[in-house]
Amino acid sequence: MNEKEAIRLVKEKNLKGLAYLVQHHQLEALRTATLLLADRHLAEDLVQNAFIRFYDKAANFDSERPFKPYFMRMIVNEAIKIASRNKPTLSFDEQAGSETLDILDPNPLPEEVFEAKETQTAVWLALQKLPPDQRAVIVMRFYLEMTENEIKEALGSPLGTIKWRLYRARSLLASLLRDEKPMHSSHREMIEITEENHE
């Protein structure tokens, strides 16, 4: 089965199609939602509800459209709404062991594991200090690897607004990461990423 076949089945209310989409997109959607919400349980609920909404309204979906960008826009936009209303209900310590926080290299060399985990923790904590709209553009740009134009389309905001949010978010993240002591090489790499110039 491929994605188009899965969507055709979903349109026919066949759960096999939905199962295929869940299998191929759930993990990334869950990681994205967790990064935006800082709450694993809220993220799980959001993703589950998003799949259900798609299943219910699949008849209106253009089968020629790629599913992933469409679905991730659903996840990000809903997460922004929830994050704007709520504060995290779980502490970072409760979240830290979750695989959904693996925003760095998922297969580091053994000698890099400790440093990577420390950097991951620093980035996670810094990310949660950003306003939801700035957090969203950082996640979309660097985790989902979306272009600024794709982010603009996803969020329905002018390109200038997206560029400004990215600039402000990068500046704040760089400042927060710079304050972390001692600074490991991976910290410096993350600061360089957040301080890179806009195209």
Secondary structure, DSSP 8 states (H G I E B T S, - for coil): --HHHHHHHHHTT-HHHHHHHHHHHHHHHHHHHHHHHS-HHHHHHHHHHHHHHHHHHGGGS-TTS-HHHHHHHHHHHHHHHHHHH----S-HHHHTT-GGG--S-SS--GGGHHHHHHHHHHHHHHHTTS-HHHHHHHIIIIIS---HHHHHHHHT--HHHHHHHHHHHHHHHHHHHHTSSS--HHHHHHHHHHT----
